[in-house]
Amino acid sequence: MSFKKLHPLLKESLENAGFETSNALQKKVLPTLKGGSDAYIIAPKSTGKTTALIIATIHKLKAEAFEDSPRAIIVVENKNHALALKDEFERFTKNTDLRVYAAYDEYDSEKQKKEIYFGQDIVIASPARLSKLYFLNGIHLGEVQLFAIEDADYMGRNNSYNHILRLSESLTKCQFVIIADEMNKKIENYKNSFMHNAHMFQQK
């Protein structure tokens, strides 16, 4: 898939970051992600799956801020992963007005509520903090278009699996994406709930 078919501002960001075309995995998954279908993307590290998610997210949000409620939620394991993914997103959103926010357990939840309230487009959060913010009415999920679990190999620890399951019940007309290095029983079990029609991409 050529990057020519992406939003012009996103295409410009990719070119500035040294990306000329999609790699083998991205060629397979990007048409499905851009089309709005749910998907499992299971592949080893350094295969470009996180970049595919970032590209699909920015393209879906039309590379521009809109109102106040988050339109994309990316769930990650912890604070370090949240901040690292936020930095990676910001590599590709510099020339847009998209707002990217990281929410994690080691930060005051009341402050996070206020910071999210003033408007965020993409929220990257750990499962427990996202769940807490939701049940404190600190984050509105009614406008979410994309809900993704990044590096989902950690599912099954610290009640993360159940946090995601409960949150998924509050999301409607939303695209779900799960990214992991390997398929495991926990993330496979989501087929019985919100991932039952998901496309499966596996690369060894």
C-alpha positions as CSV (number, residue, x, y, z in Angstrom):
1,M,0.0,0.0,0.0
2,S,1.3,3.4,-1.0
3,F,1.4,6.2,1.6
4,K,-0.1,8.4,-1.2
5,K,-3.6,7.3,-0.2
6,L,-3.2,8.7,3.3
7,H,-4.3,12.1,4.6
8,P,-1.9,14.8,3.2
9,L,-0.6,16.0,6.6
10,L,0.0,12.4,7.7
11,K,1.8,11.6,4.5
12,E,4.0,14.7,5.0
13,S,4.8,13.5,8.6
14,L,5.8,10.1,7.3
15,E,8.1,11.6,4.7
16,N,9.7,13.9,7.3
17,A,10.3,10.8,9.5
18,G,12.0,9.0,6.6
19,F,9.1,6.6,5.7
20,E,8.8,6.2,2.0
21,T,6.4,3.3,1.7
22,S,4.7,0.7,3.9
23,N,6.5,-2.6,4.8
24,A,5.2,-6.1,4.2
25,L,3.0,-6.3,7.4
26,Q,1.7,-2.7,7.0
27,K,0.7,-3.5,3.4
28,K,-1.5,-6.3,4.7
29,V,-3.1,-4.6,7.7
30,L,-3.5,-0.9,6.7
31,P,-6.3,-1.5,4.2
32,T,-8.3,-3.4,6.9
33,L,-7.6,-0.8,9.6
34,K,-8.4,2.1,7.3
35,G,-11.7,0.3,6.3
36,G,-12.8,0.3,9.9
37,S,-12.8,-3.4,10.6
38,D,-11.8,-4.9,13.9
39,A,-8.5,-6.7,13.8
40,Y,-5.9,-8.8,15.7
41,I,-2.4,-8.0,14.6
42,I,-0.1,-10.6,15.9
43,A,3.6,-10.3,14.9
44,P,7.1,-10.2,16.5
45,K,8.6,-6.9,17.7
46,S,10.1,-4.6,15.1
47,T,7.7,-5.6,12.3
48,G,6.0,-2.2,12.1
49,K,2.7,-3.1,13.8
50,T,2.7,-0.1,16.2
51,T,3.5,2.3,13.4
52,A,0.6,0.8,11.4
53,L,-1.7,1.5,14.4
54,I,-0.4,5.1,14.6
55,I,-0.9,5.7,10.9
56,A,-4.4,4.2,11.0
57,T,-5.4,6.3,14.0
58,I,-4.2,9.6,12.6
59,H,-5.8,8.9,9.3
60,K,-9.1,7.9,10.9
61,L,-9.2,11.1,12.9
62,K,-8.5,13.1,9.7
63,A,-5.3,14.5,11.2
64,E,-7.2,17.2,13.0
65,A,-8.6,18.1,16.5
66,F,-12.4,17.9,17.0
67,E,-14.4,19.1,19.9
68,D,-13.4,17.8,23.4
69,S,-14.1,14.1,23.8
70,P,-11.4,11.5,22.9
71,R,-12.0,9.7,19.6
72,A,-9.2,7.2,20.0
73,I,-8.2,5.2,23.1
74,I,-5.0,3.2,23.1
75,V,-4.5,0.9,26.1
76,V,-1.0,0.1,27.2
77,E,0.5,-1.8,30.1
78,N,1.9,1.0,32.3
79,K,3.3,4.5,32.6
80,N,6.5,3.8,30.7
81,H,4.6,2.3,27.7
82,A,2.1,5.2,27.8
83,L,4.8,7.9,27.7
84,A,6.8,6.0,25.0
85,L,3.8,5.6,22.7
86,K,2.8,9.3,23.3
87,D,6.3,10.3,22.1
88,E,5.9,8.0,19.1
89,F,2.5,9.5,18.2
90,E,3.9,13.0,18.4
91,R,6.5,12.2,15.8
92,F,3.6,12.0,13.3
93,T,1.3,14.7,14.7
94,K,3.7,17.6,14.9
95,N,2.2,19.3,11.8
96,T,-1.4,18.7,13.0
97,D,-3.4,20.1,15.9
98,L,-4.2,16.6,17.2
99,R,-4.0,16.4,21.0
100,V,-2.4,13.3,22.5
101,Y,-2.6,12.5,26.2
102,A,-1.0,9.8,28.4
103,A,-2.9,8.7,31.5
104,Y,-1.3,6.3,34.0
105,D,-1.6,5.2,37.6
106,E,1.3,7.2,39.1
107,Y,-0.4,10.6,38.5
108,D,-3.3,12.3,40.3
109,S,-6.6,11.2,38.9
110,E,-8.3,14.5,39.6
111,K,-5.7,16.4,37.6
112,Q,-6.1,13.8,34.8
113,K,-9.8,14.4,34.8
114,K,-9.3,18.1,34.3
115,E,-6.7,17.7,31.7
116,I,-8.8,15.3,29.7
117,Y,-11.9,17.5,30.2
118,F,-10.3,20.4,28.4
119,G,-10.1,18.3,25.2
120,Q,-8.0,15.4,23.9
121,D,-8.3,13.5,20.7
122,I,-6.1,10.5,21.5
123,V,-5.8,9.1,25.0
124,I,-3.2,6.5,25.8
125,A,-3.8,4.9,29.1
126,S,-3.1,1.9,31.4
127,P,-6.1,-0.4,31.9
128,A,-6.6,0.4,35.6
129,R,-6.3,4.2,35.2
130,L,-8.6,4.2,32.2
131,S,-11.2,2.2,34.1
132,K,-10.9,4.5,37.2
133,L,-11.3,7.6,35.1
134,Y,-14.3,6.2,33.4
135,F,-16.1,5.2,36.6
136,L,-15.2,8.6,38.1
137,N,-16.9,10.2,35.0
138,G,-13.5,11.6,34.1
139,I,-13.5,10.4,30.5
140,H,-16.3,10.3,28.0
141,L,-16.3,7.3,25.7
142,G,-19.3,8.2,23.6
143,E,-17.3,9.7,20.7
144,V,-14.6,6.9,20.6
145,Q,-14.1,5.7,17.1
146,L,-11.1,3.5,17.7
147,F,-10.2,1.4,20.8
148,A,-6.9,-0.4,20.6
149,I,-4.8,-2.6,23.0
150,E,-1.1,-2.1,22.2
151,D,1.4,-4.9,23.1
152,A,-1.5,-6.9,24.6
153,D,0.8,-9.7,25.8
154,Y,0.3,-8.4,29.4
155,M,-3.4,-9.2,29.4
156,G,-4.2,-11.4,32.3
157,R,-2.1,-9.5,34.8
158,N,-3.4,-7.0,37.4
159,N,-7.0,-7.5,36.4
160,S,-6.3,-5.9,33.0
161,Y,-8.4,-8.4,31.1
162,N,-11.5,-7.6,33.1
163,H,-11.0,-3.8,33.0
164,I,-11.0,-4.0,29.2
165,L,-14.0,-6.3,29.1
166,R,-16.1,-3.9,31.2
167,L,-15.0,-0.8,29.2
168,S,-15.8,-2.5,25.9
169,E,-19.5,-2.8,27.0
170,S,-19.7,1.0,27.1
171,L,-18.4,1.4,23.5
172,T,-20.7,1.5,20.5
173,K,-20.0,1.8,16.8
174,C,-16.3,1.5,17.6
175,Q,-13.4,-0.2,15.8
176,F,-11.4,-2.5,18.0
177,V,-7.8,-3.4,17.4
178,I,-5.6,-5.8,19.4
179,I,-1.8,-5.8,18.8
180,A,0.5,-8.4,20.4
181,D,3.7,-10.3,19.8
182,E,2.0,-13.6,20.3
183,M,-1.6,-14.8,20.6
184,N,-2.6,-15.8,24.1
185,K,-5.8,-17.3,25.6
186,K,-6.8,-14.0,27.3
187,I,-6.9,-11.9,24.2
188,E,-8.3,-14.8,22.1
189,N,-11.2,-14.9,24.6
190,Y,-12.3,-11.4,23.5
191,K,-13.6,-13.2,20.4
192,N,-16.6,-14.1,22.6
193,S,-17.4,-10.5,23.2
194,F,-16.3,-7.5,21.2
195,M,-13.8,-9.2,18.8
196,H,-16.0,-11.9,17.3
197,N,-15.9,-10.5,13.8
198,A,-12.3,-9.4,13.9
199,H,-9.8,-10.0,11.0
200,M,-6.8,-12.1,12.1
201,F,-3.3,-11.1,10.9
202,Q,-0.5,-13.3,12.1
203,Q,3.2,-13.1,11.1
204,K,5.9,-15.3,12.6
